[in-house]
Amino acid sequence: MNGVMYLASGAQPHPTAMILHGLPGNEQNLDLAQTMRSAGFNVLTFHYRGSWGSPGTFTLSHGVEDGQAALEFLRDPENVAKFRIDTKRLLIVGHSYGGFVAARVAASHPEILGAALIAPWNLGDDITFLKVPESQLPEVAHKMFDDIEGRLGGTTSLEMAREMLAPGRDWRLETSAPAIRNLPLFVAVAERDAEDCRAASLLAALKRLGAPDVKSVTMSTDHSFSDHRAALQNAILDWLQRSGL
């Protein structure tokens, strides 16, 4: 996978975050990466297999696997020494589809420092829209995934829709809630975003489970936080500071 490591200043081990982009990843949150680097974090950003020139085939499941692989990359002893990584202070940040991936990876690694989810996409909310007659599915899939052409390799909108509809798959964001309930969590949602990216089911599940450390913020902006980029960065830095992370 193609990636970049933003290194914080200083020879000592640093807390390290990885930022997971959305689908297809037009907004990579590199401004956030630089802000977090200035605050003393190393930051890893990368492109999933089959996205933006990374070799391989993109699938929704592969993206989760790639997030797991990136976390293991940050724990590899050679990379720990090379990039001065404090492996006891690893943070996962995800935007949109990346928020879904971040929740799934965090659920498998409750020992991490915490997770920040920015407009996390609840894929499970969209299954209903895809349950149409087979003859209509190509058109519906294209509307749902209308910006992947030229950005994601080895897949089509129709193949992605069929992956979501495949039996035995669980794409609900709230499924991760039991495993992440004890982590420090930051969730940012946008007022002008679609309902499937406003984390309602996840936040409700965390509340039912009595999650002790969840910071949620709502901003009057769109899915990319286009006119609230500085506010988003400041909110994440404030959460990190207040949580002692």
C-alpha positions, 0 to 999 in steps of 0.5 A: 500500500502507498503511504506516508509517515509524518514524523514528529520532532524529537528523538524520543518515541512519539504517540502515533496515529494512523488516519484512514480515508473514506471512499474513494478518499478525495478528502485525506485529512492531511491538514489534520495529519500536519496539525497532529504532527505539530502536537507531537504525534507521528501520523501514518496515512495510506491508501487501501489496496486498489485505491489511488495507485496502491496495487491490488483490488479494492473491496470493502472487506479488504479495506478493513484488512488493510487497516489491521495491516497498517496497525501491525506495521506500526508495531513492527520492531523495525518500524518502531525503531525507524519512526520512533513509535511509542507502541503503547500510545497508538491512535486510530482516526477514520473519516467516513468509510475510514470511520467504519474501518477505524471502528472495526480495527479498534474493536479488534485491538482494545489495547490501543490509545483511543479512536476518533471517528469523523462522520463515520459511515454506517454501511448497514444503514444503506443495505435497504436502498440496495435491496431492489430487483436485480435489473435495477441494481446496476443503476442504484449501485452507480448512484451510491458509488458514483465517484469511484471510477478512476480512483478504485481499482479492480472493482465496480459500483455493482461489485461493491453493492453485491459485496454489501448484499452478500449473505453473512456480512455485517456492515452495521457500525454499531456492531463494534460498540461492545468491543470499543466501549471502554476506549476513549472515543471521539465522534464528530458528525456534521449537521448537513451530512446524510443520516448514514454518516451521523453515528446515531446507532453507534452513539445510542449503542455506546450509551446503552452500554454505559461507555465511560469516555465518549466525546461527541461533537456536532458541527454545522457543516458538510460531510467533509467538514469543508468550512470547519477544518480548523474547528475539527482539528481543534476539537480533536486536539482538545479531546486528546489533551482533556483525555490525557492522550 
